[in-house]
Amino acid sequence: MYITITPQKLGGSYSQSVADYVDYLEKENQGLEQQDMEHFFNQYGDEISAKEVIKEIDGNTAKLKKTEPKFYSITINPSKYELKQLQNNSSDLKVYTREVMKDYVASFNREINGRPITIDDIKYYAKIEHQRNFKGTDFQVKENQPYATKILQLKQDIRKIENGKLEGNISILKKRINQLEKEAPHQQNGKRIVQGMKKEGNQSHIHIIVSRKDTSNSVSLSPGSKYKASEVIMNGKNVKRGFDRDSFFSRAEKTFDKQFGCKRNYAETYQAKKDFIKNPKLYFSALMGLPTTEKAAAFKILGKSGIPMINIPTNKAQLAIKAFKRLKKGVDIAIKSSSIGI
């Protein structure tokens, strides 16, 4: 599971309307019949129109400054392992979304009129998507880029030859282009992976738009707070504040496992990512300490995530020096590409 929480921006400033983002999330519905479309939904409603989402989010921004985000985007990206646990991607992820938003609420250290906030205090709209395209930031695209640059140059040379601006053998250049296309390290269905190409396989994921203000349009609830849990005096009153992302990510994983009966391998846990970031030695030691079958499964998961598998030394000192240096780059790539962790 890979989860992100971001304030939506246009350029360097916060968007004053959710309209552009809603339009972006409608892209998969283009050209589809009504019964085949994925609609927006929230805790209690289905088939909510894009027009209503824009109206409700844009109309719920009382007293927010132009320099403050009006809404946040939560993106939940289940791993391939997690998606395999689902019977029906759309309906199962919709049920999961409604449960995970309860985890979202529980991660706030806030009160409204002296009571803890509840799911009824949150104004949100969610949408399930089933496609993903390779981005320029994906490691596959980056590592293919040197080949793309050479191919582009060769194509430009061919055009110059055709226009009489350069001398050369077009047939030889075309053969070189075909060779480079095949040599590129990352391929999909026999073709070099490029930016914009659709990713194969199950790519279902969840987009959630959450208003910065509560449903009464009077209380600001920011998951971007730098505080996990604290209290401050405001207008002579003691006010709780903060949002615990760590708690939210942990709860989201546990909710998924409980809902779909998953027995999660260490390599697929949020705890593993935390161990990797905070204590790499502990991370690799934990991997090596798994029972034989679980360890094999863990390295299979990591291997499918794009991490180069090596003969890992069993000595802890060697592990810290050799394995860490050789695997860290691979694990970093897997985490950034949403393959593992949160």
Sequence and secondary structure as in RCSB ss.txt:
>XXXX:A:sequence
MYITITPQKLGGSYSQSVADYVDYLEKENQGLEQQDMEHFFNQYGDEISAKEVIKEIDGNTAKLKKTEPKFYSIT
INPSKYELKQLQNNSSDLKVYTREVMKDYVASFNREINGRPITIDDIKYYAKIEHQRNFKGTDFQVKENQPYATK
ILQLKQDIRKIENGKLEGNISILKKRINQLEKEAPHQQNGKRIVQGMKKEGNQSHIHIIVSRKDTSNSVSLSPGS
KYKASEVIMNGKNVKRGFDRDSFFSRAEKTFDKQFGCKRNYAETYQAKKDFIKNPKLYFSALMGLPTTEKAAAFK
ILGKSGIPMINIPTNKAQLAIKAFKRLKKGVDIAIKSSSIGI
>XXXX:A:secstr
 EEEEEE EETTEE S SHHHHHHHTGGGTT  GGG   BB SS SSB HHHHHHHHHT  TT  TTS SEEEEE
EE  HHHHTT SSHHHHHHHHHHHHHHHHHHTB  EETTEE  GGG  EEEEEE   B  TTSHHHHHHHHHHHH
HHHHHHHHHHHHTTSS   HHHHHHHHHHHHHHSS EETTEE  TT B  S   EEEEEEESB TTS SB  TT 
S SSEEEEETTEEEEE B HHHHHHHHHHHHHHHHT    GGGSHHHHHHHHH HHHHHHHHHTS HHHHHHHHH
HHHHTT       SSHHHIIIIIHHHHHHHHHHHHHTTSS  
